[in-house]
Amino acid sequence: MAQIDRLLSHLASRGAVALRMEPNQPPMLESLDGGLSPLLPTPVPPTLLEHLVREILPTDQEGSLVGRGEAGFRYRVGDQLFSVMVNRGTLGFSLRAEPAVPPQSAHPGPPRESTDGVIALAVDTPSNRSIPTPGVPSAAPVAVKKVGVGTHPMAERLFRALLDHKGSDIHCSSFELPLVRVHGDLKELEDFPPLGPKQLLEIMEAIATPLAWRHYEEKNDADFAYAYEAGGCRLRVNFFADRMGPGFVCRVIPNEMPDPDRLGLADPIRRLAELAKGLVLVTGPTGSGKSTTLAAVIDLANRKRTDHILTIEDPIEFVHPRKKCLVNQREVGTHTENFKSGLRAALREDPDIVLVGEMRDLETISIALETAVTGHLVFGTLHTNSAVGTVDRIVDQFPADRQQQIRVMLAEACKAIISQILLKKVGGGRVAAIETLFITPAISNLIREGKSFQIPSAMQTGRAYGQRLMNDAIVELVQSNTVEPMEAYMKCPDKESLMTAFKRANINWDPRGDEKPMPL
């Protein structure tokens, strides 16, 4: 069931003639005399409204919405047929839906009590059939889209618990209690029972998109984004199967854009949004906040520039509404086959800024480099632990006979590498320790000559350019009592160098505690 079905089901019960939805406004019911009354007290963000529209938009109307900025189609909820009109403006999508036939002539199915206490109409199983409509010849069927995305009472409880605990992720596995990750630690939700395979499959099928569910049935894994309307956020969802049965993991993606001030992004990082061309990489382990940092930089560009931003993601996480830039977001598996095909097609779509969600393989890295060299600004992510390690990782992806050519291209195209890890804060919460490598002429020459081992020394002497080593960032967090020394030591990729940095900064701490070395 599409999420908008619940709103449409209130038309008949409240004697309304239409449902109207505008960005940043609550859903409104229109009466016979033209009056408007709010259906819900809370406004609908543009990103959520766009998701509601795309859930029910027939495939053959997508071109009309893109080309003319409007689309009209019929949509069925149970036995009730609605005429839907969608328009795209500068603030986002707007929608108006009204019954396609007068209420007195319709024959709605018997109402049922839905699991969330809202009266909804019974859903007719063959709702994807072509529907004869008054005034429309039978030879010209009307497209009605069958949608599989909906909700489930247990899913609603789980997602609400995730937000109530201020968690970042929720883990649901067969025969296990659900767990939420809060400030980096997993905690059991003791108010819930262990979830069985059958119950998990029911939840998963209810919240999955049709494409994601089909992929899971075939491959036993799937990724997609789910709009959690009641929580005012989106969730990045992964389905999987293990030896015990099915399971899923959801990560919270706020609807609002990340604030660079709250993230602690330095001015040199913010200025990356103003670059005309080049390659900018954000690296770090899984869950280190790479997507959040990139979203903040892209939003800065969206607010300050008048350009075309194109993103290729798996799945789409932060949804960027149009501000001063035109933003097109493509999802791997839904709008393009894979990263490399989407990136190859991007060169023909006149972008100024390209975001590649993940540079996974040699061909994707190669095309991203070529795109940056040819005059575009490319942002991408890699799973590496340091800025210097990123340079070596990219070069080592290629055969030996091409590595010198790639060093030359990387030295020319790369403008900055940001590497980050998330650390637990004293008193709760998490903070990012960020290493920044800006490619100066001297460092560009080191990359070209294959002397990446000398880059850390060049970074230490180039702090005026914004260079910052990971150990320096960690030491600052420890000195300010933001992070405990043990937490910094456990998360630091180069522990030996960190201990040396601690001694230089007069931080008297030893990971062995009070233990002394054994006498020989």
Stockholm file with secondary structure:
# STOCKHOLM 1.0

chainA/1-520         MAQIDRLLSHLASRGAVALRMEPNQPPMLESLDGGLSPLLPTPVPPTLLEHLVREILPTDQEGSLVGRGEAGFRYRVGDQLFSVMVNRGTLGFSLRAEPAVPPQSAHPGPPRESTDGVIALAVDTPSNRSIPTPGVPSAAPVAVKKVGVGTHPMAERLFRALLDHKGSDIHCSSFELPLVRVHGDLKELEDFPPLGPKQLLEIMEAIATPLAWRHYEEKNDADFAYAYEAGGCRLRVNFFADRMGPGFVCRVIPNEMPDPDRLGLADPIRRLAELAKGLVLVTGPTGSGKSTTLAAVIDLANRKRTDHILTIEDPIEFVHPRKKCLVNQREVGTHTENFKSGLRAALREDPDIVLVGEMRDLETISIALETAVTGHLVFGTLHTNSAVGTVDRIVDQFPADRQQQIRVMLAEACKAIISQILLKKVGGGRVAAIETLFITPAISNLIREGKSFQIPSAMQTGRAYGQRLMNDAIVELVQSNTVEPMEAYMKCPDKESLMTAFKRANINWDPRGDEKPMPL
#=GR chainA/1-520 SS CCTTHHHHTHHHHTTCSEEEECTTBCCEEECTTSCEEESSSSCBCHHHHHHHHHHHCCGGGHHHHHHTSEEEEEEEETTEEEEEEEEECSSCEEEEEEESSCGGGCCCCCEEECTTSCEEECCCTTTTSCBCCTTSCTTSCBCCCCCCCCCCHHHHHHHHHHHHTTCSEEEEETTBCCEEEETTEEEECTTSCCBCHHHHHHHHHHHSCHHHHHHHHHHSEEEEEEEEGGGTEEEEEEEEEETTEEEEEEEEEESSCCCHHHHTCCHHHHGGGGCSSEEEEEECSTTSSHHHHHHHHHHHHHHHCCSEEEEEESSCCSCCCCSSSEEEEEEBTTTBSSHHHHHHHHTTSCCSEEEESCCCSHHHHHHHHHHHHTTCEEEEEECCSSHHHHHHHHHHTSCGGGHHHHHHHHHHHEEEEEEEEEEECTTSCEEEEEEEEECCHHHHHHHHTTCGGGHHHHHHTCGGGTCBCHHHHHHHHHHTTSSCHHHHHHHCSCHHHHHHHHHHTTCCCCTTTTCCCCCC
#=GC SS_cons         CCTTHHHHTHHHHTTCSEEEECTTBCCEEECTTSCEEESSSSCBCHHHHHHHHHHHCCGGGHHHHHHTSEEEEEEEETTEEEEEEEEECSSCEEEEEEESSCGGGCCCCCEEECTTSCEEECCCTTTTSCBCCTTSCTTSCBCCCCCCCCCCHHHHHHHHHHHHTTCSEEEEETTBCCEEEETTEEEECTTSCCBCHHHHHHHHHHHSCHHHHHHHHHHSEEEEEEEEGGGTEEEEEEEEEETTEEEEEEEEEESSCCCHHHHTCCHHHHGGGGCSSEEEEEECSTTSSHHHHHHHHHHHHHHHCCSEEEEEESSCCSCCCCSSSEEEEEEBTTTBSSHHHHHHHHTTSCCSEEEESCCCSHHHHHHHHHHHHTTCEEEEEECCSSHHHHHHHHHHTSCGGGHHHHHHHHHHHEEEEEEEEEEECTTSCEEEEEEEEECCHHHHHHHHTTCGGGHHHHHHTCGGGTCBCHHHHHHHHHHTTSSCHHHHHHHCSCHHHHHHHHHHTTCCCCTTTTCCCCCC
//
